[in-house]
Amino acid sequence: MGGKCLAAVDIGGTTIKMAFLTVEGDIIRKWAIPTDQADGGTNIVSDIVRSFSNELKQDGLTNVDVIAVGVGAPGPADPIKGTISGAVNLGWVNNYPLKRLLEEALKLPVFIENDANCAALGEMWRGAGNGTGDLVCITIGTGVGGGIVSKGMIFTGVSGSAGEIGHITVVPENGILCNCGKHGCLETVASATGIVNLYKEEGKEAPDARAVFLQASKGDEAAKRVIDRCAYYLGLAIGNIANTMNPAKIVVGGGVSEAGDALLLPLEQYVRQYTFPRAMEVLSIEKATLGNDAGVIGAAYLAKVKTVS
Ligand SMILES: [Zn+2]
């Protein structure tokens, strides 16, 4: 492998993606293991440590060859205390000491951050960000994730929950109940699940968002209205974020963004409608380019900026 490398871990609900990367952010080797959600997520750390050690051994390396480990995890992360809260799927509900547990087992410096924030750092460093340090990343999948990067740094807020774009209220009255406990969050109407919710409100059924886009492409009026409403809610939220943060780019990723122009063209129109003109002048909307690697690349960036001068 030659020279010291960075290690990165991206913990998801079903798989844990792991990688070794160069300090420039090139992936040397990547692999994934299943996420064991049993027993309140208590096996996850030992699974990561075992897999990490095995992969090092295969390359004839030890932890001395690794500079630091960056970790992305679902739920708000407290980067100072190194704890995760509200990762309900994993059972890490209340200040789970992820950083301490990994550091003790790996004997390496570990830095943690929310997974959507890691994806935003990844896109800034090696993806659609392309040189800007001021961008907002929105990942539209089963839910809606978000990360705000300002002057090259993740904007975390006081308790790590800044950038929770999916929980911006876009339906202020009689909104659908969200997983977070609020009603009318962006996620309830503009995620893959949200698109199916809106189609249901039209009195129609679809197995997934992809099916709704397919119906729309065939001329189904209800499906077309649903996609327009989805774009409207996203555009309203993005316009308000752009007014608040004045970013250079809004980077849109995740499974739903694969729908392409069918979603992005109306979205761009609504963003233009709701963004302060001076902020709009410098703003571009771009598709994410790193796909599933954004999380590990961003986690590696986090480890790098904390350790490499
Ligand atoms: Zn919510």
Residues whose N, C-alpha, C, O or C-beta is under 5 A from the ligand:
A	BS01	ZN	G166 H167 C178 C180 K182 C185
